[in-house]
Amino acid sequence: MNKNFHCCATCEHFRAEKLEDGMRYYCARLGFDTKTTYQFNCWRPKDHIRKLMEQDQSNK
């Protein structure tokens, strides 16, 4: 199975903040608003995503 783990929502810099008028998703490192599915070259996966990626590699 080919999974795509690379997206902002799986990055250690991704933050979600609940506001009165909805949610704000942003990159704590860059300071920019983002969306969960966006991808940037600075992506650093969260620890649990790294483990999932390792499991996916070992299952091939």
C-alpha positions in Angstrom: 0.0 0.0 0.0 1.4 3.4 -1.0 0.6 6.0 1.6 1.4 9.7 1.4 2.3 10.9 4.9 3.8 14.2 3.7 1.3 16.9 4.5 1.2 19.9 6.9 -1.2 18.1 9.3 1.5 15.4 10.0 4.3 17.9 10.6 5.7 18.7 14.0 5.3 22.5 13.3 1.6 22.2 12.4 -0.8 23.9 14.8 -4.5 24.1 15.0 -6.2 26.8 17.0 -10.0 27.1 17.7 -11.3 30.6 17.2 -14.8 32.0 17.7 -15.4 32.1 13.9 -13.8 28.7 13.1 -10.4 26.9 13.1 -7.0 28.4 12.2 -4.3 26.1 10.9 -0.8 27.4 10.7 2.9 26.6 10.7 4.5 27.5 14.0 8.0 27.6 12.3 7.1 29.7 9.3 4.2 31.7 10.9 2.0 31.3 7.9 -1.6 30.0 7.7 -1.8 26.7 6.0 -4.2 23.9 5.2 -4.0 20.3 6.5 -3.2 18.9 3.0 -0.6 21.4 1.9 3.0 20.3 1.5 6.3 22.2 1.9 9.9 21.1 1.6 10.6 22.0 5.3 8.3 19.1 6.4 9.4 17.3 9.6 7.0 14.4 10.5 5.7 14.0 14.0 7.1 11.0 16.0 4.0 8.8 15.5 4.1 9.6 11.8 7.8 8.5 11.6 6.8 5.2 13.2 4.0 4.7 10.7 6.4 5.4 7.9 8.8 2.9 9.2 6.1 0.3 9.6 4.9 1.0 6.0 8.5 0.5 4.7 9.0 -2.8 6.6 5.7 -4.2 5.2 6.9 -3.9 1.6 
